[in-house]
Amino acid sequence: MAEYETRKDVPSRKKFFYPIIDPLKDYLVKYNRQIKLPVQYSDLLRFQMSIPLLDKNGNDTLWQTVYYSEHEMNELFPALVNIYVLMCADGDVQVAENLTIAQIDYCTFGNSKPFRIRVINRFNDNYDYIYVKIADASRVYGLELEHILSPNRITYLTDGTTLIEEHISGLPGDIFIKQRINTSKFNQIRICKEFVKFNERCFIRLLGDMRSYNYVVHITPDIEGNQYRMRAIDFDQQSYEGRKNFYLPHFFKENNKLVMLGMKHMDKATMRQYQEEERSLIYNRMRLVHYRLRDLLEVMKIQEISPEPKVRRLAAELAEHHRRESFYKCRSMGELVEEQLSIYFEKRQ
């Protein structure tokens, strides 16, 4: 236990769940995120049996493939297809004609205990995924901030205690680090640049726990070499922990190889350039969605999404980091996010 308590790169303990409060629900309705769904998370818990899902090498994936009675399948599968169509085709029922559910997996590892639904086209066997999770306010705030402030758009829906998320494609960060960073110098420099920008995106909006298995990497062939984009896929730790370094991906040991690569290919001036580029992009997005961001922060500021001791600790560490006393006045994680954003962008106004 003593060894665990001294670790600086792990959550302090299993995270609390925070409900979707009425003002947040009003926000979700206003921006078309709240809709009446034909299936609730609790419905998917009615499976009859499960078997461990192994990868191609026979290793446990921490997922269980679950099986339902014929009666449950007849009820659940068409409803899940309808949810997929709502998310991906604006509810066009004609799209559903060739779609069916091929497999449902369940993961008990993690906070949201997700179901992963494989939706397949019967004509050509092409498939996609959606995820059904327990709705948690922290995760919803994380999804919204990602949608608003990052270069990535995200589709999700909520209904009561149920959250539906799209599948975010990409190469998992841990696999990317193992298999793809031994590449040309030109590509390595671009990897370093993207990691700096990703680090900046996470810290500015206080998204925590971005170790290598909590983000994916998009690789796009370009005229010379590749372009890289890192995308968060886990938003449970949005503004929850009290340690500043928990919001900086370069402090996680799982990302050490990326840090070492950056030390090889960048100096401080170059890193500063990439940070400023990302801040400029985020500022421009903030200007475009000013009213939506304002509405989100107004709700986030009034909801408790982290225990008070964590809020106080993070306020103190951010005040020291920025040398700004105003953080001590913040009483919620939402206020800390707002203050953090204002520090980075008030000079650009």
N, C-alpha and C positions, 0 to 999 in steps of 0.2 A: 504493500500500500504506500509506503514512504516513497518508493521509486516512482510510482504512478503520480503522486502529488507533486513531485518536482518537475515533471515533464511540462514543457511550455507549448507543445504543439498538439495537444489533445483537448477535447472538450472536458470541462471540469467534472461533469457527470451527465447522465442521460437527460436530454433536454425536455423541458415542460412543453405541453401542448397549450396553445392559446386559442380561444374560440374566435369565430367570425362575429364580431360585435355588430350591432345594428348600423352604426355609421359606416363601417367598412362594407357591410352588405349594400347600403345605399350607394356607395361609391361603385361597387361591382355592377349594380343594376345600371347606373348612369353610363358606364363605359362598356356595357354589353358583355360582362364576364359572368353574370348570374343568370341562370336559366333553369327552368324546371326540367330535370333529367328523368328518363324512364328507368334508370337503374341507380341505386344507392350503393355506397361502399359496403354496407351491411349485407346487402343481397348476395354479394360475391363470397361471403364467408360461409355460405351454405354448401360448400363442396363436401363430397362423400369420402374422398381419399386423396392422397398426394404421394408423389415419389420425388426423390432428389433429382434435380436437373444437373447433369454433368456436362462439362465442355468436351471438345473433340479429343482432348488428352485424358479424359476420365477424371478430371478434377472437379470437386464440388464447387458450384457457382454461387452457393448460398440461396438459390432459388429452388422452389418446389413447383413441379407441374401438378396442377390440381384437376380433379375430375368431378363432374356433376351427374346427378341422375338425369334420365331422359326428360323428365318433366321440367327440371330446372333449366336444362339446355334449351328446350323449346321456348322457355320464357326469357332467359337471359341473353342468348346469342343474338336474336333479332334486335333486341333493345340496345345491345352494345354496338351493333352495326349502325343503328340509327344515331348513336352518340358520335361515332366516327364520322358519319356523313355531316352531322351538325358542325363538327369542328373543322373538317377539311373540305367540305363542298357546300357550305352555307345551307345545309339541309335539303339539297336537291335529291329527292327520293329515287330518281332514275339512276343515280350513281350507285345505289345499293344493290341493284339487280344481280351483279356478279360477285358481290362481297359476302364473305362468311367468316366465322371465327374459327381459326385453326388450332389455337392453343391458348391456355391461360396459365400464367405462372404467378406464384405468390412468394414474396420475400419477407421473412420475419426479422431480417437484419436491418437496422435503421429505425428512424423515428416514425416514418409515414406508413410502414408496412404495406408497400404497394402491391397491386395486382398489375401484371404486364399482359396486355391483351394483344394477341397477334391477329390482325385482320388481313385476310388473304383474298386476292382476286382469283376466282375459280377458273377464269378463262386462260390466264397465263402464269398462275402461281406466284405472281409478285405480291409481296406482303409489306405491311407497315405495322407500327405499334401505337397504342395509346396506353396511358397509365391511369389507374383508378386508385386514389389515395384518400387517407383521412385528411380532411381540410384543416389546416393549421394556419393561423393568422400570420405567423412569422414567414412561412413559405409563400403565402399570397403576397405579402409585402415584397419579398425577394423577387418573385416573378414579375411583379409590376415595375419595380425599379430596374430590373434587367430589361424589360420591354421598353421602358421610357429612356433610360440613360445609356444603354449599351448599343452597339451596332446591330444587335440581334433582336428580331421580333419573335415573340413567343405567343403561342395559342394555348389557352387553358379555359376551363369553365368550372363554375362552382354551383352547388345546390345544397344548402344546409351544411351537413358535416362531410360532404363528398366533394372531392377535387379531381377533375379530369385534366391530364396534361398530355400534350403532344410528345412524340419521341424526338429527342434532339440527337441527330445523327452525328457521327464523327468517330475518330479513333480515340479510344480511352487514353487519358494522359499517361498512365503508367505504362501502357503498351507502346505508346509513342516514344517515351523516353528510352525504353529498352531497345526498340527496333529502328527508330527513324532519325535519331540525332547524329549518328555517324554518317554524315553526308558531306556534300561539298562545302567549302568554306563560305561560299555565297549563300547557300541555304542555311547554314548555321547562324550566320549574321542575321538573317531574316527571322529565324526562330528566336534568337535573343531579343530582337526588337519587339516581337509579339509578346514575349513573356513580360517584358517591362511594361508594355501597354496593358496587358491583362492584370498585372500586379496593381497598376494604377487604378484601373476600373473597379477592382474589388475593394481597395482601400477607400476610395472616394465615397462609395455608397455603403461601406461597412458590411460587405459580404464575407463571412468567415469560413474557415475550414476548407480552403481550396487546395487540398493535397491532390496528388496526381490522379487519383481515381474519382475525384469529384468534378472533373472537367474533361472535355473532349477537344480534339484538335481537328480542324478542317484543313486539308491539304489541297491546294488548287495549283495545277501546273500553269506556269506563266511563260512568257517569251523566253526569259532566262531564269532557270531554276523554278522554285515553288513559292507560292504565297501561303502563309499560315494564319489561322485564326483560332484562338482558344476561346471556348465557350463553357461557362459554368453549367452543370446539369443538376446540381443539388443546392437547394435554397433554404434548407432547414435552419442553417446557421446565419440567417440574415439578422444582424444586429442583436445577437444574443449573449455572446461571451464578453467578459470584462477586460480581456487582455488585448491591448492594441496590436501586438504582433500576430494575433490569431487572424487578423484581417489582411495580412501581408503574405501572399503565397510563397515568397522567397524564403520565409523562415521555416517552412516545413521540410523536414529531411527528405521526404519523398521527391522534392523538387531540387535536391542538391545538384544533380547533374546539369540542370538548366542554369543554376546559379554559377557553377564552375564554367560553363560555356560562355556565359555573359562576361565573366572576369577575363576570359581569354580574348574576346572579340570587341569589348567596349571599354571606353574610359568614362569618367564622370560626366564630361561634357556631352558625349554621345547619349548616355543614359538620360541626362537632363533634357536633351532634345526630344527623345521619344516620349518622355513624360509630358512635356509641354504640348506635343502633338495630340496626345490622347486627351488632355485636359481641354484643349481647344475644341475637339470633336464633341466631347460631353457638354461643354458650354453651349455649343450651337444647337445640340439636341434639346437642352433645357429651355432655350429661347423658343424653340418651335412648339414645345409641349408645356409651356409655362403653367397654364391653368390646370392641366391634368396633374402635373407634379405638385402644384399647390394643394389641390384637393386631396391627393394621396397623403401628403405630409401632415395636413390638418387632422386627418384621422389617425395616422401613425403616432402623432404626438400625444394623443389622449389615451392610447391603449397601452397597457402594460404588456410588453413582449419579452421582458427579461427581469429577473429579480433585482430589487433595488441595490443590493451590494455590487452587482455586476455593472449597473449603470453608473454608480459612483466611481468605481474603479476605472472604468473606461473614460469617464469624464476627466478624471485626474491625469490619466496617461496621455490623452489627447491634448489636454491643456499644456502639459509639459512638452509634448512633441511639437506643438505649433507655437508654444510660448504665448498662449492666449488664455486669459483668465475667464473669458465668457463661457467656456465649457463647464466651469464649476456651477453655473446657474442652470444647466440643463437637468431636468428631472425625469426624462424618459429617453428611450433609445431613439424615438422619432425626433426629439429635439436635438439629439447628438448628430443624427444624419443631416438635419437641416443646417446646423452650425458648421458641420464638416463641408457641406456643399457651398455654404456662403464664403468660407475661408478661401476656397480654391478659385471662386469665380467673381467675388465682389470687385476685384481689381480690373476685371475685364469689362465691367459695366460702364 
